[in-house]
């Protein structure tokens, strides 16, 4: 079964208008290949980035959305607004949202449904903390987060899973390759148990946490890794380009 691999970049709270110049450099560095490249800039840049990437292989995503389509929610952004601004994807349940804003699995599930309602692909993030990793609770945590964060109508077209060990995000630490393979295999199995084998095979499962040009090839060779969600190394085309190109051979 074939699905398009995905390199997704999460700029987090980084990037002023001048940073859009990275798009030109990224477009130039991307080799032609059958994989998807998505950048999720801060909300202030979504529309400008979507305009700048129109007609290029780069797609744009948001970093979060509210569950409601509109209303009295000061400071929030709806999935419909992101779609209207030109986004095709939205990250939901990133560990920084779960930690900084106390987002629960229930909220993440509602946000995933909101993304679908607006026609966006949801990139649903899950992953264990360092304490949970040390306590060998990773698979348990993953099970709970998957069960709680995913609505019932998951398909390969509407949902991407990003496995991001919290302790690997922004730290330069990465699990052993066989650990990544074990968790991704477990995620695939849970998806199969709940949504059926065909859907499980079609859903892309990304690894995230300190993915760099120097480790991307090794990570992409791990079974059940269908791409990456990249934070720090997505800010510069000179890092993100090689990571996206490393997917081309997989
Ligand atoms: P990092 O972040 O690549 O900077 O570790 C990954 C993420 O938070 O998505």
Boltz pocket constraint, residues with backbone or C-beta under 6 A from the ligand:
constraints:
  - pocket:
      binder: B
      contacts: [[A, 10], [A, 164], [A, 168], [A, 169], [A, 170], [A, 171], [A, 172], [A, 208], [A, 209], [A, 210], [A, 211], [A, 229], [A, 230], [A, 231], [A, 232], [A, 233]]
      max_distance: 6.0
